[in-house]
Amino acid sequence: MKRIITICALISAFACSKDHSRTFKGIITESDNCCSSMEGGRIYKVNIVGSDSTVTTVLPADYKLGDAIAFNMHINDTPPAILCLAICTMPGLVKLSDVTRVE
């Protein structure tokens, strides 16, 4: 339930903003070894700095846990396609763009 409220809050923040391309900072906290991206890369959870929000996304495989990144979230982007093992639940993905490592 908390995850749904967080996602709704993020969506409403984007919908009410005139600038739909805000830059955020986050820390990579988890990787998902149960699912894989059809476009390449791995599935990671990213904690958004300054909030309690976490997003699940696909990033290149050379990112590591603990990396700090800057990124944009676009409300109209389609998340990448993924495949999960039968025993795993499919995560809800958010597409990030302009991802860079930061100090």
C-alpha positions in Angstrom: 0.0 0.0 0.0 2.9 2.4 0.8 4.4 1.7 -2.6 1.2 2.6 -4.4 0.8 5.8 -2.4 4.5 6.7 -3.2 4.0 6.1 -6.9 0.8 8.1 -7.0 2.6 11.0 -5.2 5.4 10.9 -7.8 2.9 10.8 -10.7 0.9 13.7 -9.3 4.0 15.7 -8.7 5.0 15.3 -12.4 1.4 16.0 -13.6 1.2 19.3 -11.7 4.7 20.4 -12.8 5.2 22.6 -15.8 8.7 21.0 -16.2 8.2 17.3 -16.9 11.9 16.6 -17.1 13.2 17.2 -13.6 16.6 15.8 -12.6 16.8 13.6 -9.5 19.6 12.0 -7.6 19.5 8.5 -6.2 21.5 5.7 -4.7 21.5 2.1 -6.1 20.4 -0.1 -3.2 19.5 -3.5 -4.7 19.8 -5.6 -7.8 17.3 -8.1 -9.1 18.8 -11.4 -10.2 15.4 -12.9 -10.9 14.5 -10.8 -13.9 16.4 -9.7 -17.0 16.0 -6.9 -19.4 15.4 -7.8 -23.1 17.3 -4.7 -24.1 20.3 -5.6 -21.9 21.3 -4.3 -18.5 20.1 -5.3 -15.0 17.2 -4.4 -12.9 18.0 -2.2 -9.9 16.2 -0.4 -7.1 17.2 3.2 -6.7 16.4 5.3 -3.6 15.7 8.9 -4.5 17.8 11.2 -2.3 15.8 13.4 0.0 12.7 11.2 0.0 11.4 7.9 1.1 10.7 6.9 -2.5 12.3 3.9 -4.3 12.0 3.2 -8.0 12.8 0.0 -9.9 14.5 0.5 -13.2 16.8 -1.1 -15.8 20.4 0.3 -15.9 23.5 -0.9 -17.6 25.2 -3.9 -15.9 28.3 -1.9 -15.1 26.5 0.0 -12.3 27.2 -1.3 -8.8 25.3 -1.2 -5.5 26.0 2.0 -3.6 26.6 4.0 -6.8 25.2 7.5 -6.7 23.4 8.6 -9.9 21.7 11.6 -11.4 18.7 10.9 -13.8 15.6 12.2 -15.3 12.2 10.5 -15.1 9.8 11.2 -17.9 6.1 10.6 -17.3 5.3 9.4 -20.9 8.3 7.0 -21.3 7.5 3.3 -21.8 9.5 1.1 -19.4 11.8 -1.5 -21.0 10.6 -5.0 -21.5 11.7 -7.6 -19.0 11.5 -11.4 -18.6 11.2 -13.0 -15.1 11.5 -16.5 -13.9 8.2 -18.3 -13.2 8.8 -18.1 -9.4 9.4 -14.3 -9.5 6.9 -11.4 -9.4 7.3 -8.9 -12.2 8.4 -5.6 -10.9 6.8 -2.3 -11.9 9.5 -0.5 -13.8 10.2 3.2 -14.2 12.2 4.4 -17.2 15.1 6.7 -16.3 17.0 8.7 -18.9 20.2 10.8 -18.9 21.7 8.6 -16.2 25.1 9.6 -15.0 27.3 8.7 -12.0 27.8 11.4 -9.5 30.2 11.9 -6.6 
